[in-house]
Amino acid sequence: MTKINLLLSLLLLIAAKAFSQTEGTGIQSPDKKISFALIVQNNKLNYFISRNKEKVIAPSAFSMSVDGVVITEGVTLGKGEFYQEDETYPWYGIHSIARNQYNGAKIKLTKGSLNYILDVRVFNDGVAFRFIVPGKEADQRIVDEATVFTLPKGTTAWYHDLYMHYEGLYEKKGLDTVKAGEWAAPSITLQLPESKLYLAITEADLKNYGGMALQTDGKRGMVLRLPQNQPTSYPYKLRYSPEDTLKLSRPAAITGTISTPWRVVMIASGLNALVNNDMVHNLCPPPDKNIFPQGIKTEWIKPGPAVWKYLDEGGESTVANMKEFSRMAAELGFKHNILEGFWRKWSDDELKDLVSYSKQKGVEIWLWEHSKNLWDARARHAFFKRCHDLGIGGLKLDFFDHEAKEVVDLYQDILKETAELKLMVDFHGANKPTGQERTWPNELTREAVKGMEASKLADRATHNVTLPFTRFIAGAAEYTPVHFGERRKNTSWTHQIATAAIFSAPLLTYAASPQHLLDNPAVDLIKSIPSIWDETIVLPGSAIGEATVYARRKGKTWFLAVINGTKALTLDVSLSFLGESVFQTSEVSDVKGNPASLKVSKGVNSKKDRILLNLAPGGAISLNSLSNIF
């Protein structure tokens, strides 16, 4: 054994002793497949993560400073206080029941006179950690972090930069050749070499702190960077003053105890496990029962599809026309009608009239508002109270475009105040989701994605088959899917419809006008697509940037939604997910040579069947198993 290996073994034994565990790898997941190890190396606090004894995060340095003092160097390891959890709770999204199971440890660390904690949770599908630095209520301290996530040789990554904030285009890169200094907006997705093992790195439970981004170090490492070190996005500079930009570029002071957000490493054997990972919302507290008596099932929380007058033809921006939109929404079975800023031209009586008419149709009215009008607490609360008194169901709040602590604090104030007034929220121009929708289920979705508004996106097909395994891993996204016009670019009508069944969002806002949805030959299938699901299975044939093959269930109805990238593809899909019954099916598929068309056919299928799909570039199929008939 070499001196280096001997030293490493000794350090592991010391760490294991400190943890009061018999295993030398530190903390293990409940199924014992994933391990987290904490070591002191070269006088610095380091960690690594393994799955089945194979390192998925190579030895990497923790780095955190408080008021300019690095607290992760010269550290003494103390004992660990161990805890565990195994719970389930209802969820709106990929599936209807989330499972939160982990082994945790609060590890005491000492740096001179400072005693603080590294809190670690090891799940069967990943690892999360955060630092907790005690402080008095009067303390105001400046923090910085530069913790590294070092990946194995040959790792492939998918990420986008910060130029357009969270509305970037994901690129596929080999980390071995990536130079130092590139920016990456979480969550980022990674695939280990010659493996079906996938990782995703992001953060959870972001509050009272600045949001993290990642920066490459040229050594296969992704370095955690806080807002004072991040470049300001183009959308923020476009909409705010140089003074605002300078203000938010300064380090923020944390009052009292410092609790960092959870730093999350999802670990998945295959894309199905990656898509079904619950870690981000698991790491957030449950909702306050005083505000949400039935949690996400509280009666005024109403997930569902929405109509929207913005990207498609739809007539004039009048009260009468918005009544017509609500009428068509009801005909489609949709629950929401989202109004852009033109509502400001109307009186309160006109708004009440629209709200009253829409409620009779079972449709909630949403109003758009610029976030710059919400910074003043009194003005913000007055606006929210006005909306509540008018009977408005939800608010679409826009143009945040920054990860600074002040912006994160604004999110928290908005969520709390709207929840108390029973208003639902859609954050547009937003930061990445960090699971806060578990704590505040009145947040139905947020944008943080390059969606249908990106009119110049020429290769929409590749983008669409990348997003389910990148951006959507962190949480729901308001892509505003389905457009039958020029915006669909290199995708077919069927591809567009199938994205509504793939791009998860409890508030599922359609880009196409309600009239164009009603006029489409596939309108019956469109009407049947839910915005929340009981079960999601990523089927074979799925590949990041190439194709997405989903089987999804709501109640007893199954959907098979397949969208293709830019290369013609043949897939042999098993329907074994259907269960024991025989199902009547409705199939929407492409018309060869005419992407601006589709055909609808009926059939009968069972779990014994297989479907051979010959998909054109940008093509798709959407199969709805309507009901069992035997």
N, C-alpha and C positions, 0 to 999 in steps of 0.2 A: 504493500500500500504506500502511495506517495505521501510526502509530508502534507501536501495540500489536501488530499483526500482524508488523511488522518485528522487534520485540523477541522475540516468540514464535518466529519463524523462526531468529533468532540463537541463542536458547537451545537450540532443537532441534539446531542445527548443533554447538553446544558439547557437548551430550549425546552426539550421534553420534560426535564426535571422541573423547570420553572412552571410549566403548564400542569404539573401534577398528572401527567399522562404516561402510560407505558410505551406508546408509540413514539418513535423518534421524529416523525414528520409533523408534529404539532397537532393541529385540529383537523379532524376528519368529518366528512359528510355522513349523514345517517346511514347511507348504503356503503360507506367506507371506500368509495371509488375516488373521491376527490379529497386532496390534502392541502392544507396551508401550513407552511413552516416559517417561523420567524427566527432570524439569526442576527448576531452582531458581527459584521465583517469590516475590517479596516476601520474600526471605531465607529461605523455607521450602522444604522438599523436597516436591515435588508429582509426580504421575504422571497419566497417562490411558491408556485402553485403547481400541483401535479394531478394528473388523472391516471389511475391505474399505474402509478409509479413513473409515468412519462411526464416530463415537465411541459406544461402549457404556457406558463409564465416563468422564464428563466430567472435566476437570482437577480433581483432588482432592488434599487435603493429607495427607501422612503425618504422624503424630504419635506419638512415643514418648519417654518420659522414664525416666531411671535415677536413683534417689535424688533425685527432684524436679527434675532438670536435663533440660530438653527437648533431646534430641540430634538432632532433625530440623530444627532451625533453625540458621542460620549455618554451613551445611555446605559443605564443599568436595568436589566429585565427583572420584573417582580413576578409574583404569582398571578395566575389567571383565575378569575371568577367565572365558572362555567354555567351555562344555561342552555335551554333548548326549547323548541316550539314545534308543534305539529297541529295545524288548524286548517280548516277550509272556510271559505266565505263566498257569498255570491258576487259575481263579476259581470260587467258589461264589456264584451269585446270578443276575443278569440274563442273563449269558451265561457260557460255560465257559472262554473265553480272553479275558484282558484285555490291551490294548495300551498300553504306556507309551512315548510318543514325544514329545519336546520339545526345544527349544533353551533353554539356560540360561545365566545369567551371574551371577557373584558380583562385585558392584560395590563397590569400596572407597569408603568415606565417611570424612571426617575432621571432627571437631568439637573444636576446640582440640587438646588432647593425646590425645583419644580417637579411636582408629581402629576402625571396625567395618564390617560388610558388610550390604548388601541383596542377598539371594539371590532371583533371579527365574527362573521357568520358564514358558515360553510353549508351550502345547500347540496342536494343531489345533482344540481345543474348549474353550479357556480359558486363564487366566493364574493363577499362584500366586506369592506372594512371602512372605518372612519376613526378620526381622532376626537377625543373629548378632553379639552383643557379647562380645568376648573377656573373660575374667576368670580370676583365680587360684582355686585350689580353696578357699582360705580366705575368698574374697569372698562376702559376703551382701548382695545389693542388692535394692531395691524397684523394681518396674517398673510403668509404666502406659502405656496406649495410647489414642489417640482418632483413629486413621486413619479417613478418610471415604471412602465409596463414593457418588459423586454420579451420579445417573441422569439421562438425557435427559428433557426435557419430555414429558408425556403417557404416562409409564411406568406400567404397572399392576403391583401387587404382591399377593402372597398370603403372609400370615404370621399367626402367633398371638403373644400376649403371654407373659409369664413367670409369670403368676399360678399356673398349675397346672404350673409347670416345663415339661417337654416334652410334657405331655398336654393341649395346648390345641386350640382350634377355629380352623382357618385362615379368615381373612377376606380378601375381595377388596377392594383399595383403589386409588384413583388417587393416586399420590404427589404430584401437584400440589396436592392439597387436604389432605394429611396435615399436621397441626400438629407442632410440635417436642415431643419428650418421650415419644413412644410407644415401647414396647419390642417387640422382635421376636426370637423364638428361631430361630436358624439351624437348618436351611437355609431361606432365603427364596427364593421363585421370583418372577421378574419377566418381564414381556413388554413389549418396546419398542413405541412407538406405531405403529399401522397396519403391523404387521410380524409375521412368523412367527418372529422372533428372540427367543429366551428366554435369560434369565440365571438363575443360582442362586448365592447367596453363602453360604459356610459356611467352616469351617476343617478342616484335616487334620493328622494326626500330633500330636494333643494329648497332651503328656506333660511333666512337670516344669514345669507352668505352669497358670494358671487358664484355664478355658474362656471363650470370648467370647460375648457377646450383642450385639445391634445396637439402636441407638436413633435415632429420626428426629430430624433437625435443622430440619424445617420448610422446607427448601430443596431437597427431593428427594434429600437425603443420608441415608445410613445410617451411623451412627458406631459404630465398634468400641468396646465397653466391657468391661472386665475385672470379675471378681466383686466387688471392693471397691466398685464403683459400681453394681452390679445390685441390684434389690430381691430380698429373700429370698422364695422361693416359699411358697405356702400349704402344700403337702405337707411341706416341711421344718419349718416352724413347728409343724405339727400333731404331728410325730413326735419332735421334738428340743427341748431345753430352750432358754430365752432365753440361757443362757451359751454354748451351742453356736452359736446364731445369731450372737451378738456375736463369738465367736472367728473364725468363717469370714467375717465381714464385713470383717475387717482385711486390709490388703494383705499378700501372702505374699512372703517373701524368696526370691530365687533364688540358689542357691549355684554359684559358678564361672561358666563361660561361659553367657550367656543366649542361648538359641535359641528364638525364638517359634514357635508352631505356624505352619503354612502358612495364609495367608489366601487363600481360593479364590474365583475368579470363573469359573464355568462359562458357556460361550457356545455356544448351540445354535441351528441353523437348523431349527426344528421340534421337536415333542415327542419324536419317535423318537430324535433325536440327544441330547436332554436326558436321557431315561431311560437311554440306553446310555453315558452319560459315565462314564469310569473314573478321573477325576482324584483323587478323595478317597483311594481306596486306593493309586493309583499313587504318591502322595506319601509313603507310609509304607515303611519298610524291609521287605525280604523276611524270612520266618521264619528263625530260627536252626536250621541243619541238625543241630546237636547235640541239639536238643529235638524238632524236627520233621524227621526224616530225609528224608521224601518231601513236605515242605511241607504244603499243605492235603490232600494225598493220604495223609498218614500214617495208618496203619491204625486208630488209636483215635479219629480224627476221623470222626464218623458223622452226616452230615446226613440228615434224614428227617422225616416227619410224627410228631406226638406226640398221645397221648391225655392228658386232664387232667380231674381231678375237682374242679370248683370252681364254674363258672357255670351248670351244667346238672344235672338230676337224675342221680343215679348211685349211690344206695345209701349204706351206712354207710362210715365211714372206718376200715376194718379191714384187716388183712393179707389175709384171705381175699378181700375185695372188690377189693383192689388186684391180687391175683393174677388175678381175673376181668378186671380192666381190661387187664392184660398179655395175657391170652388173647385178648381182643377186639382189642387192638392188633395182635397177630400175624395175626388173621383179616382185618383191614383192610390188612395189609401195612405197618403203621406200625412205627417203630423205637424209639420212646421212650414212657415213662410218667412223667409229672411229678406229684410228690406235694407238696401244700402242707404247712403246718406240723404237721398231725396226725401225721406220722411220728415226732415227738418222744416220743409216748406209748409207743412200742414199744421193746423191747430190741434189742440188737445181734444176738442170735440170730434174732429175728423178721425183722429187716431182711435178714440173710444169706439166710434162707429165701426171702423175696420176690425178692431179687436172683438167687438160684440158679434159681428157677422161671422168672423172666422171661428170663434169659439162654438157657435152653433153648428159649424161644419166639423168640429173636432180638430181644429188647426190652431196652433200657437203662433203669435206674431213675434218676430225678433227684430231688433233695431241695431244698426251699425253705429259705432261711435269711435272717434279717434282717442287713443290713450292719452294724448297730451292734455286733454280736457279733464283727466281724472287724477292729476297729480295733487291738486288742492283738495284736501280731505272734505271740507264743507261742501264745495261744489260737486264733488264726486257723490257724496251721500245724498245731496239734494236731487241729483239726476237719477240715482237708483230709486229713491223714494217716489219720484215722479213716475218712473216706469212702472213701479209696483202699483201705484194708484190708478194708472191707466189700464192695468190688466195685461201688460206686456209679459210674454212668457220667458224671453231670453234676450241676451245681449251679445252681439258680435263686436268684440273690442280689438282694435287694430294698432299696428305700427309700434311695437315694443322694441324689437330689433337690437337688443343689447343684453348682455349677461351680467351687468353690474348689480351689486347688492341692492342699490336703490330700486332698480327695476324689479328684482326678485321680491323685494319688500312690497312693491306695488301690487304684484300678483296676489300676494297673501292678503293684503287689505281688500282687494277686489273680491276675492273668493269668499272671505268672511262676511263682508257687507252684503253681497248679493245673496248668499245663502240665508242670511237672517231675513231677507225680504223675499225669499222664494223665487229668485231669478236664476235661470240657467245661463251658462256662459260658454262662448266659443271664442278662444284667443286666436286672433289672426296676426300675421306679422310677428310670430311668437318664437320664444326659445323652445328647445327640445322639451318633451314631456319627461318628468322625473317621478311619475307615480302618484303625484299629488291628487290626481282624480280619485284615488281611494279615500283620502282624507276629506276631500271636497267633491263629492259626486255630482254637484251642480255644474262642474266643468265637464261638459259632454265631449268636447274635442278641442284640438288646437291645430293650427296649420303646421308651421315648421317643416315645410316640404315644398319642393318645386312641383306644383300641381298644374291644373288645367289653365290657370291664369298665365302661365309661361307660354305666351303665344309663339315665341320664336324657337321653341324646342323642336328641332327637326326630327331627331330620333327618339320619338316618344315610346316606341316599342321597347327598345333596350331599357330605357328608364323605368318603364312600368314593370318589367320582369326583374328589375333589381330592387325596387322599393320594398316588396314584401319581406325581404331577407336583410334589410338594412334599416331604413328609417322606421318601419312599422314594428321592429323588434322592441323599440323603446315605448311604444304606446300608439294610441289612435292618432290619425292624421287627417286633416281636412284638405284632401286633394281636390275636392269637388269633381268627381268622376262623371263620365258619360257626356260626350259631345259628338254630334253627328256632322258637324261642319268642318271647316278647314283646320281647326285647332287639333283635330285628332291626328294630323300629320300621317305617319306611316303605319297607322293602325286601322283596322276594319271596324265597322259598326258593331259586329259581334264582340270584338275585343273590347270596345268601349263598354258595352253592357256587362261583360264579364268582370270588368274592374270594379263595378259596384258591389259584386259579391266577394271581392278579394281585398279591396282597400278598406280596412276596418275603421269604422267611426260610428259611435252611438248616435251622433247627429250626422246623418249621411246626406250631404248637400249635393244635389244633382246640378251639373253645369247646364245641361240642355233645358230649354224652356218646358214648362209642363205641357204646352200644346204639342211640341215636338215629341215628347214622350208618349202622349196619348195617340198621336198619329203614327207612331212606329209599329210595324207589324209584330214586334215582340213585346207589345205593351203588357200583355198578361204576365209574361215572365218578369218584366220590370216591376210590376205591382207586387209580385210575390217575394222580391228580394228583401230580407230583413236587414236592420242595421246592427243587430246584436245576434250572437250565435251561441248555441249550446255546445257545439263541438267543431273542431277544425282538424283536418288531417292533411298534411302535405304529402302528396303521393309521389311515387317514383316518376322520373322524367323531369322533375323540377331541378333547375340549376340557376344560380345567381347570374343575372344578365342574359339568360337564354330562354327560360320558360318557367311558368308558374302553373302548377297543377294542384288545385285545392278540391277536397271534398269537405263540405260544410253542412252541418245539420242544425235546423231550428225545429224543435218539437219532433214530429215524425216525418218531416220533409227534409230530403237531402238535395243538395246542389253540387253539381260537378262544374267547376269553373276553371277553364284552361285558357291562358293567354300566352302568345308566342312572341319571341324576339324577332330578329331580322333575318334569320335563316329558316328556310323551309324545314319542317320537322314532322316526322312520323312517330306517333306514340301509340303503344298498345296498353290501354288503361283497364285495369281490373275494377269491377264494380262490387268487389267483395265487402266493401264498407256498408252496403245496403241492408244487411241483416237478413232475416229469414223470409220476409214477405216477398210477394211479387208486386212491383210498383208500376203505376201508369206514369209515363214520362213525357215531358215536353222539351224538345231540343231546339236550340237556336244555333245556327251554324252559318259559316261564310258562303257566299256565292262566288264560285271560282271566276277570277278575273274582274270582279266588281266589289271592291271593299266597301263601297257606299251602298250596300244592300245586304240582305240576309234572308234566310229561309227558316221557317218554323215547321217542325214535324212532330208527330205524336208516335208513341210506341209503348212497349211493355218490356220491363227489364227486371232481372233478379240478380242476386249476388254471384250467381254462377257465370254471368255474362262478362265479356270483355268488349271494349269499344276500340276500334282501330281509327285513329285520328290522323288525317293528312292535313297538316296545318301550313297555310301559306305564311310568308313573312308578315309579321304584324297581325296574324290571324288569331282565331279563338273559337271556342265552343262553350256554350253554357247549357247545361243539362239540368232540368228541374224534375226531380222525382216527386210527382205531385202527391200521391197517396198510395198506401198499400191497398190492393184490390182483392187479395185472398188472405 
